[in-house]
Amino acid sequence: MATLQVLVVDDEPGIRSGINRILASYTVGFPFMEEDFEFSLIDAATGEEAIEILNNQPIDIVLLDNKLPGMDGMEVLAYIKNQKFDLDVMMITSYASLELAIKATRDGAYNFMPKPFTPQELRSSIDNVSKHLYLKRMTRKMQEEGKQIRFQFLSVMSHELKSPINAVEGYLKMMQEKQFGDKVDDYDKMIDRSLARLRGMRNLIMDLLDLTKIESGKKQRKLRDTNLSDIAQMAMDTMEPYAIQRSVRMKLSVIGSSMLLSDPDEMEIVFNNLISNAVKYNIDGGKVNVSIEDNRNEIIIKVTDTGIGISKEDQEQIFEDFVRIKNNQTKEITGSGLGLSITKKMLAQYNGTIEVSSVADEGTTFTVKIPKQ
Amino acid sequence: MSNQKKLILIADDDADYLFQLESMVKTLGFEVITADGQQNAEQLLEKVKPDLAIFDLMMETEDSGFLLAYKARKKYPEMPIIIASAATAETGYSFDMHNNHDSDWIKADLYLEKGIRSDQLHREINKLLKL
């Protein structure tokens, strides 16, 4: 239960005590709210008193009479607008002219309640204003969180792009200063490493492009009947040279039809990411099994490796942007940390899911399920 | 200045950058031990007491360098610490943006942008070691 602070500004004591009585035991709840609201009431008999209270404690809702002895309700409203207090104002007034209503609305009053009102009228107005306040605050919170996530993404991305530049630049300087000898051969290892870092950077940029396509949502998707086994085979062919180097054997099995209405480019990204991970994080001489199974209303894709495995804690984060599992076994392996997050986002567009199960030093299985329609 | 070479601990999870910084600092005439991450650095700090430490900022986590600096400062209050990062200048990230890690407990003596020139680094190290 959360409490909303309600400030009642009215010079008639009867109205103030009436509102107090009605709201003291009232609660508001909507299905989309995490908790119900109850109300705690504070009274002010004049506008001056109201401003004093507003300046000294947080208020969520103001019930504001217009006709007050000193400064009137409209002036209090203007003050609230000026100070940018985070609250909603509801005017309670006996003779509401259209002119007054327009001015009050322009100054930020959320709604009007004519006096006299019944308890039911007050309660339903309070329902509305509480809901409005809640949604207003939620929207703002979500926007702020969105900005924060975006910012974090950009910082990590700039870090990931700068690291290879620093590394390559460092090696070039060493060569320029001939720190390790006069012959080009003396720098073989550094040239290899520089090329590897540049490759990693190229992959990162490709991944970022994939991610942008998904997130902008503007990419035109070309859905057509696609044979997933062809796509899987293509991804395996791409990995073949590296797999041969590592003596990793890849096998594809298809159970039933592997046709799916989908964008072949997107499916290629899914298979490329899963299969390249299965080879990269494998042991020398290991195996990769890819299976595609037609399971009535869905297609099930499994990619299993005999690699180093992923710990339980790490399994929880691997689908996040830029997460790479860093340990002794992975430090030589390059990757952008985006592959699985892209795969997951890509699958979400098909209402598909991806899950991981893994045993340390035995291997990992990624299971993808995509509904056919 | 004692005859013995000063010992510098360098922690960075980028193997290439670690190698480059290591050879740069060695060329400047220091003894170097390296760690490939926060965890590894903590283990080394249990066994040896370096005269100075240079930590990368983003290693296992995006603020590994800060955590490491905090722990190292607790263990060896007099050891100067340099934090080197590739991310700070462009984004301003990590210093004031990080709500849960206030800057008042970040115990580094100096923040350096990665890609620093060898003579600049030498000057900074000498200053911190009062050489």
Boltz contact constraints between the chains, C-beta under 6 A:
constraints:
  - contact:
      token1: [A, 155]
      token2: [B, 87]
      max_distance: 6.0
  - contact:
      token1: [A, 155]
      token2: [B, 91]
      max_distance: 6.0
  - contact:
      token1: [A, 155]
      token2: [B, 93]
      max_distance: 6.0
  - contact:
      token1: [A, 158]
      token2: [B, 90]
      max_distance: 6.0
  - contact:
      token1: [A, 158]
      token2: [B, 91]
      max_distance: 6.0
  - contact:
      token1: [A, 159]
      token2: [B, 58]
      max_distance: 6.0
  - contact:
      token1: [A, 159]
      token2: [B, 86]
      max_distance: 6.0
  - contact:
      token1: [A, 159]
      token2: [B, 87]
      max_distance: 6.0
  - contact:
      token1: [A, 162]
      token2: [B, 86]
      max_distance: 6.0
  - contact:
      token1: [A, 163]
      token2: [B, 14]
      max_distance: 6.0
  - contact:
      token1: [A, 163]
      token2: [B, 86]
      max_distance: 6.0
  - contact:
      token1: [A, 166]
      token2: [B, 17]
      max_distance: 6.0
  - contact:
      token1: [A, 166]
      token2: [B, 86]
      max_distance: 6.0
  - contact:
      token1: [A, 166]
      token2: [B, 114]
      max_distance: 6.0
  - contact:
      token1: [A, 166]
      token2: [B, 115]
      max_distance: 6.0
  - contact:
      token1: [A, 167]
      token2: [B, 16]
      max_distance: 6.0
  - contact:
      token1: [A, 167]
      token2: [B, 17]
      max_distance: 6.0
  - contact:
      token1: [A, 170]
      token2: [B, 20]
      max_distance: 6.0
  - contact:
      token1: [A, 193]
      token2: [B, 16]
      max_distance: 6.0
  - contact:
      token1: [A, 326]
      token2: [B, 60]
      max_distance: 6.0
